[in-house]
Amino acid sequence: MTPAKILILIILSAPLLMFLLGCQTTPPVNPTIVAQPVLRCASASDVIRFLKITHDEDPKYTGIFGSGIIITVFVSKAKTFTVVHTGIENQISCLVSSGRNFKEIDWKGKESV
């Protein structure tokens, strides 16, 4: 085997050798941490009771997402709101998001947001 062929063989097999030997070919990258809301879950009845006691929120809108999740929007007279996902099978509810200044939009009257 000529030196040129040996060099080509080494170059072509280097990535495989590095993989097998556990060598990193690129420096490690620090992961980017994205702040996300903490998802809080409990039984559906506990979540309903919690939202009523702590925020005076009652269920206002609901719908089914896919085939296994009920989405409910709880709203208070003070215009705070919470979006909740509830599993149809297990009746576990999770707080997805919440906010303030909730209002209904009159799309037919083209009321601005």
N, C-alpha and C positions, 0 to 999 in steps of 0.2 A: 504494500500500500504506500502510495506516495505521500509526502508531507502535506501537500495541498488537500488530498482526500481526507487525511486525518483531521486537519484543521476544519474542514467543512463538516465532518462527522461530529466533532466536538461542539461546533457552533449550533448545529441543528439539534443536538441532544441536550444542550445546556438547560433549556427551560424544564425539560423532563427531569433531569438530574436535580435541579434546584427544588422542584416540587417534591420529589422523592426524599430529598434530604431535609425538607422543611425550611428551606431558605426563602426569605422574602425578597422579591424582586423590586418592590417599591417600599418606600418608607411608610410606617403606619400613619394613618390619618386619624386625628381626634374626631370623634363623632360630634355632630352638631346636635345640641339639645334644644328641642322646641318645647316651649311651655304649652301645656295642654291642661284643660280643666280636669280636676279629679272626678272620676265617674263614681258616684255614690249609688249603691244599690241596696234594696231591701224588699220585703214582701210588698205587694201592691197596696194592701190596706195600711201598712206602716208608712209608706210614702205619702199616701193621700192624707193620713192623719198628720204627718210631719208638716206638709205644706199648708194645711189648714191652721195648725197651731202656731207655726213660726212666721208665716207670711200672709195668713188669711186668704190663701189662694184656693179657688175651686176649679174643677174641670170645666173648660169652656168649649174646646174643640177636640175632636178625636178622629182618627182614621187608621186604616190598616196598611202597614208597609210590608211588601212582600207577602209571604204567607204565614209569618210567625211573629210579627211585632205590631203592637198597637202603639201609635203615637198619640199622646195627649198633651194639650197645652192648658196649663192651669193659669188662671188670671185672678188678680185681686182687685178690689175697688180702688186701691191706691195705684193701680196700673203696673204692678210688678207682674212678671210672668215666669213660668218654668216649663221647659219642654221635657217630657218624660217618655221613655221607651219602656214598654211592658211586654215581656215574653208571654205569648198566648199559652204555651205549654206549661211553663213553670210559675206563672204569675209573679215573676220577679221584676220589679220596676227599677230603672236607673235614671237618675237625674242627668240630663244631657247638657242643657244650657239654661241660663236664666238671665233676666234683665229687667229693665224698667221702662216706663213710658210706652206701655203697650196700648195700641189703639187699632180699631178696625178701620179698614180703608174702604171707602165707597168708590169702587172702580167704575161703576156706571156713571157716577157724578164726577169722576175724574178728580177726586180730592187728592191733593198732594200729600206726600209722606211727611 
